Amino acid sequence: MPFYRLDPRFPELFPDPALVNGEGPACFGGDLGPERLFNAYRLGYFPWFAEGEPILWWHPDPRFVLYPGELKVSKSMRPYFNQEKYRVTYDRRFAEVMRACRNVYRPEQRGSWITDELIRGYTGLHELGIAHSVEVYEGDELVGGLYGLALGRVFFGESMFFRRPNASKFGFISLVRRLREQGYRLIDCQQETNHLKSLGGRPISRSAFIDHLAEIDGETTERGTWDVPD
């Protein structure tokens, strides 16, 4: 498979996803501005690279996704909701959630791809009402969260963090329930993890994923803040 270089002058240009590598990075270069990121996600690309490396764009095959109706909530998680262990808000502390995702320690990863440039790009999408954050609190302390993008009725999950047991899982389950209520069809989880698999995620072919994305243009994107006053 060819390895494409993106032209920084044309943020709308990406190669046909059907022609790129599904096992490794598909493209490199370009920039991380809001326009580039928006065009990338519409086609199913996402950036993922180590700090100090060139920007790498991925389009894996198979794709790991979660259909909202297939969400699994384990018995061990149910007391967290029954006892209202945590509290969830949306879109109140977007940049702070991104920075927390950057700073969380992951034993399998050196450094983080969540650079200052990436934070600026996603914050730009947040200001346009496209990128959203989930905040999880214990009392008034931010103890978990995640962020991603909503295009049409597809939510593209990006990263999550936790500072208390199961706080990120609590936030993710809360998000999936909200998305299901709002009629979302699909949550893109990008690549398989045991954590997401336990919640009901499963792989689908890239061609099936691309078919899902083709429906976005005919759907209304839920722009603006998702915050609901306490």
HELIX and SHEET records of a PDB file:
HELIX    1   1 PRO A   17  LEU A   19  5                                   3    
HELIX    2   2 PRO A   34  LEU A   43  1                                  10    
HELIX    3   3 PRO A   68  GLU A   70  5                                   3    
HELIX    4   4 ARG A   78  ASN A   82  1                                   5    
HELIX    5   5 PHE A   94  ASN A  103  1                                  10    
HELIX    6   6 ASP A  116  GLU A  127  1                                  12    
HELIX    7   7 ALA A  167  GLU A  181  1                                  15    
HELIX    8   8 ASN A  194  SER A  198  1                                   5    
HELIX    9   9 ARG A  206  ALA A  214  1                                   9    
HELIX   10  10 ILE A  216  GLY A  218  5                                   3    
SHEET    1   A 4 TYR A   4  LEU A   6  0                                        
SHEET    2   A 4 CYS A  27  GLY A  29  1                                        
SHEET    3   A 4 LEU A  56  TRP A  58 -1                                        
SHEET    4   A 4 PHE A  46  PRO A  47 -1                                        
SHEET    1   B 7 ARG A  87  TYR A  90  0                                        
SHEET    2   B 7 ALA A 131  GLU A 138 -1                                        
SHEET    3   B 7 GLU A 141  LEU A 151 -1                                        
SHEET    4   B 7 VAL A 154  PHE A 162 -1                                        
SHEET    5   B 7 LEU A 186  GLN A 190  1                                        
SHEET    6   B 7 ARG A  63  LEU A  66 -1                                        
SHEET    7   B 7 ARG A 202  ILE A 204 -1                                        
END                                                                             
